[in-house]
Amino acid sequence: MEQLAATLLAFPESNSANSSLVDNVTFDAAAKLHVSKLSKLLKDHNASLVAHGPRLIDMLDPAVHTLSYLAVLHTLILPALDSSIPRDALLTKFVRFLYVFDARQARYARSHLHDILLAAGSGQYLPPSVAVRALATAILRLDPTGSMLTTSHFQLVKLAYQTNNIEPALPVLDMNIVYFPGMASYGEPKFLCDLSLPPPAYLSRETGLTTNLKSSFVLEYDMFRGMSYCALRDWAKAYAAFERVVTYPTREGGVSKIMVEAYKKWVLVSLLSTGKLSDPPSYTGAAANKLYGNIGKPYTALAVLFVAHNAKGLKAEVEKNTQIWLEDGNSGLVQEVLAAYQKWQVLGLEEIYSKISLSEIREKTTSAETGDMLQKDEDVQTLVQNMIISGMLNGVVEKNDDGTAFLTFLSPSTQLSEKEFAAELAGTAARLKQLQPIFKTTKERLGTSKEYIKHVAKEKLRGDKSEPDPTLAFDAHVDDEDLMGGVVATG
């Protein structure tokens, strides 16, 4: 027991407990030595580790002795919970580790940390509400930028959506994904502990902290994100998430089933988010666009009626295709579209009026849910107030001296106070600072890609001194292969 404890407590040294203060050379050598000792401990004294695990884990601080704590925790939890410790007590230690582990040490944990994160997201150990929050916290501890998609992201979004625990997952789901496992071979970095490393350098199959993801996983991640945002009625974010699926590059212009399903939802959400049917982005590809158009005809027909101000026709179209919406799992979204129809009509009145009575709104707008005007001005007031509360409408409902209720459209203020302007500048500066390592890494990848080298060689042979910087025209010369992973665009 004493020998086990001495080994586990040996790193970090007491005078260097704050790992961020230790230089890379010293930290890397000490961490690798400690991992070597832990590996030998797990191999030669596993039975003793299990037997004394409950006492040992109480001696360790997960925030300080992250690698040692993880070694003991892994032994006590996987492949099954150790029965010598009360279940609640052991799971409490499990959750505490996810919240406080030292991210710098954790980079050396390899598959052990990956196993623990998988266990957290499996739904087998922790209540969903606890698991989602803890896993989201752990993901951002390991990668504060949130820019690298990992296996844990997929587990998180799936668990959050299926158990309706979406809010705790938003800090991760709201992050912009820039990197994907396997998109570039970084190999083993010189110092894994270097805090300036971009996420792909330490979150990789080579380091054992994640695995390569199939394209289907990437598509499902954004599909679940989109459906999660739909559940929260955050139509703008749902629109962006579904669009990532719709425009995903595939080989030979093929389109998968999940991409078609995303397109159907994207059409409906575009009506909810923007009040109109948007054209797919130009980079979607001709083949994908053609297939979407053929398969999604009921949805585009609905969208056309939505923007044509034909409430009765829209209602009839929805009722005619009830079975299609049901089979596609989109009945709820279609009902949201019907409910949103009159709201977008109200918003359209702002182009003509700055102030309008509720009775005039009732006469000029129609409910697609009934196909008729609302029966009472009070119903219009409820509709308008709900739009104001939700943030969809910037306006106020007031009454004249004669008791006539009217809506005044309010223009968004274009004037910022000095304090607000300073805060805006500070926020912009912070965002730019966060983008610097991403820009640097992307530039390095571009400079070493075979497509770019081929392009530069062509430019050199051309020898035209008046030509602009080749990097500015590079996008137009990339040979059919996508820089992000060897796949061609969907056209």
C-alpha positions in Angstrom: 0.0 0.0 0.0 2.8 2.5 1.0 4.8 1.7 -2.2 1.7 2.2 -4.3 0.9 5.5 -2.6 4.5 6.7 -3.0 4.4 6.0 -6.8 1.0 7.7 -7.3 1.9 10.8 -5.3 5.4 11.2 -6.9 4.1 13.4 -9.7 3.8 16.3 -9.8 6.4 17.2 -7.2 5.0 19.2 -4.3 6.9 22.3 -5.4 5.5 22.1 -8.9 1.9 21.3 -8.2 0.8 24.1 -10.6 1.7 22.4 -13.9 1.2 25.6 -15.9 4.3 27.1 -14.3 6.6 24.3 -15.3 8.6 24.6 -18.6 7.8 22.2 -21.4 11.1 20.3 -21.3 10.9 19.6 -17.5 7.2 18.8 -17.5 7.4 16.5 -20.6 10.3 14.4 -19.1 8.6 14.1 -15.7 5.2 13.3 -17.2 6.6 10.6 -19.5 8.6 9.0 -16.6 5.5 9.0 -14.4 3.3 7.4 -17.1 5.9 4.7 -17.5 5.8 4.0 -13.8 2.0 4.0 -13.8 2.0 1.6 -16.8 4.2 -0.8 -14.9 2.1 -0.4 -11.8 -1.1 -1.3 -13.7 0.6 -4.3 -15.3 2.4 -5.8 -12.3 0.3 -4.7 -9.4 -3.2 -4.5 -10.8 -4.7 -6.7 -8.1 -3.2 -4.6 -5.4 -4.4 -1.5 -7.1 -7.9 -2.8 -7.1 -7.7 -4.0 -3.5 -6.4 -0.7 -2.2 -8.1 1.5 -4.8 -10.8 3.0 -2.5 -8.1 4.2 0.0 -5.7 5.3 -2.7 -8.2 7.4 -4.6 -9.1 9.2 -1.3 -5.4 10.3 -1.0 -5.3 11.8 -4.4 -6.5 15.2 -5.7 -7.8 14.9 -9.3 -6.9 18.5 -10.0 -3.2 17.9 -9.0 -2.6 14.2 -9.4 -4.6 13.9 -12.6 -2.6 11.0 -14.1 -2.5 8.9 -10.9 -6.1 9.6 -10.1 -7.1 8.6 -13.6 -5.2 5.3 -13.3 -7.0 4.4 -10.1 -10.3 5.6 -11.3 -10.0 3.6 -14.6 -9.3 0.5 -12.6 -12.3 1.0 -10.3 -14.8 1.8 -13.0 -13.9 -0.2 -16.0 -15.0 -2.7 -17.2 -17.5 -2.5 -14.3 -17.9 -0.5 -11.1 -15.9 -1.8 -8.1 -18.4 -3.2 -5.6 -16.2 -2.4 -2.6 -17.1 1.3 -2.8 -20.6 2.5 -2.5 -21.9 3.3 -6.1 -22.8 6.9 -5.3 -19.4 7.6 -3.7 -17.5 6.2 -6.7 -19.6 8.0 -9.2 -19.1 11.3 -7.3 -15.4 10.8 -7.7 -15.9 10.1 -11.4 -17.8 13.3 -11.9 -15.4 15.4 -9.8 -12.5 14.2 -12.0 -14.3 15.3 -15.2 -14.8 18.8 -13.7 -11.3 19.5 -12.4 -8.7 17.3 -14.1 -5.5 19.1 -15.2 -5.7 19.4 -19.0 -2.0 19.6 -19.4 -1.4 16.3 -17.6 -4.4 14.7 -19.3 -2.7 14.9 -22.7 -0.4 12.1 -21.5 -3.3 9.9 -20.4 -3.8 8.4 -23.9 -6.6 5.8 -24.2 -7.3 5.8 -20.4 -8.8 9.3 -20.6 -10.6 8.4 -23.8 -12.1 5.4 -22.0 -13.3 7.5 -19.2 -14.9 10.1 -21.5 -16.6 7.3 -23.4 -17.9 5.9 -20.1 -19.3 9.3 -19.1 -21.1 9.7 -22.4 -22.4 6.1 -22.6 -25.4 6.8 -20.3 -24.7 3.6 -18.3 -23.0 5.2 -15.3 -24.4 8.6 -14.6 -27.9 10.2 -14.8 -28.2 12.0 -18.2 -28.5 15.5 -16.6 -25.2 14.9 -14.7 -23.5 13.1 -17.6 -24.2 15.8 -20.2 -23.0 18.7 -18.0 -19.9 16.8 -16.8 -18.9 15.6 -20.3 -19.4 19.0 -21.8 -17.1 20.4 -19.1 -14.5 17.8 -19.7 -14.5 18.4 -23.5 -13.8 22.1 -23.0 -11.2 21.4 -20.3 -9.2 19.3 -22.8 -9.8 21.7 -25.7 -10.9 25.2 -24.5 -11.3 26.4 -28.1 -14.0 23.7 -28.8 -12.8 23.7 -32.4 -11.8 20.0 -32.7 -14.6 17.4 -33.3 -14.0 14.2 -31.2 -15.8 11.0 -30.4 -17.0 12.7 -27.2 -18.8 15.4 -29.1 -20.9 12.8 -30.9 -21.7 11.1 -27.6 -22.6 14.4 -26.0 -25.0 15.7 -28.6 -26.7 12.3 -28.9 -27.2 11.9 -25.2 -28.3 15.5 -24.7 -30.9 15.3 -27.5 -32.3 11.9 -26.7 -32.7 12.7 -23.0 -33.8 16.3 -23.4 -30.8 17.7 -21.5 -29.7 20.1 -24.3 -29.0 23.3 -22.3 -25.9 21.9 -20.4 -24.4 20.8 -23.7 -24.7 24.2 -25.4 -21.2 25.5 -24.4 -19.8 22.7 -26.6 -22.5 22.6 -29.3 -22.3 26.3 -29.9 -18.6 26.1 -30.7 -17.5 26.3 -34.4 -15.8 23.1 -35.5 -12.7 23.7 -37.5 -10.7 20.5 -37.1 -11.5 16.8 -37.6 -9.6 13.7 -36.5 -7.4 12.4 -39.2 -7.6 15.5 -41.4 -3.8 15.9 -41.2 -1.0 13.7 -39.8 0.8 15.7 -37.1 2.5 12.7 -35.6 3.7 12.9 -32.0 4.5 16.6 -31.1 7.9 17.3 -29.6 6.3 18.4 -26.3 2.7 17.1 -25.8 2.4 19.5 -22.9 3.0 22.6 -25.0 -0.1 24.7 -24.3 0.3 26.6 -27.6 -0.3 23.4 -29.7 -3.4 23.5 -31.9 -6.0 20.9 -31.0 -5.2 18.4 -33.8 -1.6 18.1 -32.6 -2.6 16.5 -29.3 -6.2 15.3 -29.9 -5.6 12.5 -32.3 -5.5 8.8 -32.9 -1.7 8.9 -32.4 -2.0 10.3 -28.9 -5.0 8.0 -28.0 -7.2 10.9 -26.9 -9.7 10.4 -29.7 -10.3 8.2 -32.7 -10.8 9.0 -36.4 -14.5 9.6 -37.2 -16.4 8.2 -40.1 -18.1 10.7 -42.3 -21.5 9.4 -41.0 -20.5 10.4 -37.5 -19.7 13.9 -38.6 -23.0 14.2 -40.4 -24.9 12.8 -37.5 -23.2 15.2 -35.1 -24.6 18.2 -37.0 -27.9 16.5 -37.6 -28.3 16.0 -33.8 -27.2 19.6 -33.3 -29.8 20.9 -35.6 -32.6 18.8 -34.0 -31.4 20.0 -30.5 -31.7 23.6 -31.6 -35.1 22.9 -33.0 -36.1 21.6 -29.6 -35.0 24.9 -28.2 -36.7 26.8 -31.1 -33.4 28.4 -31.9 -34.1 28.4 -35.6 -31.1 30.4 -36.8 -28.6 27.9 -35.2 -30.7 24.9 -36.4 -30.6 26.4 -39.9 -26.8 26.6 -39.8 -26.4 23.1 -38.4 -28.6 21.4 -41.0 -26.9 23.4 -43.8 -23.5 21.8 -42.7 -25.1 18.4 -43.4 -26.7 19.5 -46.7 -23.5 20.9 -48.1 -21.2 18.1 -46.8 -18.7 17.1 -49.5 -18.9 13.6 -50.8 -17.2 11.4 -53.3 -18.5 11.4 -56.9 -21.4 13.7 -56.1 -23.3 11.2 -54.0 -25.8 12.2 -51.4 -26.5 10.0 -48.3 -29.9 9.4 -46.7 -29.0 11.6 -43.7 -28.2 14.5 -46.0 -31.6 14.2 -47.7 -33.3 14.1 -44.3 -31.3 17.2 -43.3 -32.4 19.0 -46.4 -36.1 18.5 -45.6 -35.6 19.9 -42.2 -33.4 22.7 -43.6 -36.2 23.8 -45.9 -38.7 24.0 -43.0 -36.3 25.7 -40.7 -35.4 28.3 -43.3 -39.0 29.4 -43.3 -39.0 29.6 -39.5 -35.6 31.4 -39.4 -35.8 33.8 -42.3 -39.4 33.7 -43.5 -38.4 32.4 -46.9 -36.9 29.5 -48.7 -33.2 30.1 -49.2 -31.2 28.6 -52.1 -28.6 26.0 -51.0 -25.1 27.6 -50.9 -23.2 27.7 -54.2 -20.7 25.1 -53.0 -23.5 22.5 -52.5 -22.9 21.0 -56.0 -25.2 20.5 -59.0 -25.7 16.7 -58.4 -26.8 17.3 -54.8 -29.0 20.2 -55.7 -30.8 18.1 -58.3 -31.4 15.2 -56.0 -32.6 17.5 -53.2 -35.0 19.1 -55.6 -36.5 15.8 -56.7 -36.8 14.2 -53.3 -37.8 17.3 -51.4 -40.7 18.4 -53.7 -43.4 18.3 -51.0 -41.2 20.5 -48.9 -40.4 23.1 -51.6 -44.0 23.2 -52.6 -44.9 24.0 -49.0 -42.2 26.7 -49.0 -43.6 28.3 -52.2 -47.1 28.6 -50.6 -45.6 30.0 -47.4 -44.0 33.0 -49.3 -46.9 33.4 -51.7 -49.3 34.6 -48.9 -51.7 31.8 -49.5 -52.8 30.7 -46.1 -55.6 28.4 -47.3 -53.4 26.8 -49.9 -50.7 26.3 -47.3 -53.1 24.7 -44.9 -54.5 22.4 -47.6 -50.9 21.4 -48.7 -50.0 20.5 -45.2 -53.1 18.4 -44.7 -52.7 16.7 -48.1 -49.2 15.5 -47.1 -49.8 14.6 -43.5 -48.5 11.1 -44.0 -45.3 12.3 -45.6 -44.5 14.7 -42.7 -45.3 11.8 -40.2 -43.1 9.3 -42.0 -40.2 11.8 -42.2 -40.5 12.7 -38.5 -41.2 16.4 -39.4 -44.9 16.8 -38.3 -43.8 19.0 -35.4 -41.7 21.3 -37.6 -44.5 21.6 -40.1 -46.9 22.7 -37.4 -44.3 25.3 -36.3 -44.3 26.5 -39.9 -48.1 26.9 -39.9 -47.9 28.8 -36.6 -45.1 31.1 -37.9 -46.9 32.0 -41.2 -48.9 34.8 -39.6 -46.0 36.0 -37.6 -43.9 36.6 -40.7 -46.9 38.5 -42.2 -46.9 40.8 -39.2 -43.2 41.4 -39.6 -43.8 42.2 -43.2 -46.1 45.1 -42.2 -43.0 46.9 -40.8 -42.0 47.6 -44.4 -45.1 49.8 -44.8 -46.1 51.0 -41.3 -44.3 52.4 -38.3 -47.5 52.1 -36.3 -50.6 50.1 -37.0 -53.7 49.2 -35.0 -54.3 45.6 -33.9 -57.6 45.6 -35.8 -55.8 46.5 -39.0 -53.3 43.7 -38.3 -56.2 41.3 -37.9 -57.7 42.4 -41.3 -54.4 42.3 -43.2 -53.0 38.9 -41.9 -54.3 35.4 -41.9 -53.7 32.3 -39.8 -52.4 29.3 -41.7 -53.5 27.1 -38.9 -57.2 28.0 -39.6 -57.0 29.5 -43.0 -58.9 32.6 -41.8 -58.4 35.9 -40.0 -58.2 35.8 -36.2 -61.6 36.3 -34.7 -60.7 39.0 -32.1 -58.3 41.8 -31.6 -57.4 40.2 -28.3 -56.1 37.2 -30.3 -53.9 39.5 -32.4 -52.6 41.1 -29.2 -51.6 37.7 -27.8 -49.9 36.8 -31.0 -47.9 40.1 -31.1 -47.0 40.0 -27.4 -45.6 36.5 -27.8 -43.5 37.6 -30.8 -42.1 40.5 -28.7 -41.4 38.2 -25.7 -39.6 35.7 -27.9 -37.5 38.5 -29.5 -38.9 37.9 -33.0 -40.5 41.3 -33.1 -39.0 44.6 -31.9 -42.0 46.6 -31.0 -44.5 47.7 -28.3 -48.3 47.4 -27.9 -50.0 50.5 -26.5 -53.4 52.1 -26.4 -54.7 55.5 -27.6 -56.8 57.7 -25.4 -59.9 56.2 -27.1 -58.8 52.7 -26.1 -57.6 51.6 -29.6 -54.7 49.2 -29.2 -51.9 49.5 -31.7 -48.5 48.2 -32.4 -45.5 50.5 -32.8 -42.5 49.0 -34.6 -39.3 50.0 -32.9 -36.1 50.5 -34.9 -33.0 48.9 -33.4 -30.7 51.5 -31.9 -27.7 52.3 -34.1 -26.1 54.5 -31.4 -23.8 52.8 -28.9 -22.7 54.4 -25.7 -19.0 54.8 -25.1 -19.0 51.9 -22.6 -21.0 49.6 -25.1 -18.6 50.6 -27.9 -15.6 49.7 -25.7 -17.1 46.4 -24.8 -17.8 45.6 -28.5 -14.1 46.4 -29.3 -12.9 44.2 -26.5 -15.1 41.4 -27.6 -13.9 41.6 -31.2 -10.2 41.7 -30.0 -10.8 38.6 -27.9 -12.4 36.7 -30.8 -9.5 37.7 -33.1 -7.0 36.4 -30.5 -8.8 33.1 -30.3 -8.6 32.8 -34.1 -4.9 33.3 -34.3 -3.8 29.7 -33.6 -6.5 28.4 -35.9 -5.2 30.7 -38.7 -1.6 29.7 -38.1 -2.4 26.0 -38.2 -4.5 26.3 -41.3 -1.8 28.3 -43.0 0.8 25.6 -42.2 -1.5 22.9 -43.5 -2.1 24.9 -46.7 1.6 25.4 -47.2 2.5 21.7 -47.0 -0.5 20.3 -49.0 0.3 18.6 -52.3 -2.3 20.7 -54.1 -0.7 24.0 -53.0 2.8 22.8 -53.8 1.6 21.7 -57.3 -0.1 25.1 -57.8 3.1 27.1 -56.8 5.2 24.9 -59.2 2.8 25.8 -62.0 3.1 29.5 -61.2 6.9 29.3 -61.1 6.9 27.7 -64.5 4.6 30.4 -65.9 7.1 33.0 -64.7 4.8 35.9 -65.1 6.1 38.6 -62.7 2.9 40.6 -63.0 0.8 37.7 -61.6 -0.8 38.3 -58.2 0.3 36.4 -55.1 -0.5 32.8 -55.9 -2.1 32.2 -52.5 -4.9 34.6 -53.5 -5.9 32.6 -56.5 -5.2 29.2 -55.0 -8.9 28.3 -54.4 -9.7 28.4 -58.1 -6.9 25.9 -58.9 -7.4 23.1 -56.4 -7.6 19.8 -58.2 -10.9 17.9 -57.4 -9.6 17.0 -53.9 -10.9 18.7 -50.8 -8.2 20.0 -48.5 -10.1 18.8 -45.4 -9.8 15.1 -46.1 -9.4 13.9 -49.7 -13.1 14.1 -50.8 -14.5 16.0 -53.7 -17.4 18.5 -53.7 -20.9 17.2 -54.1 -21.2 18.3 -57.7 
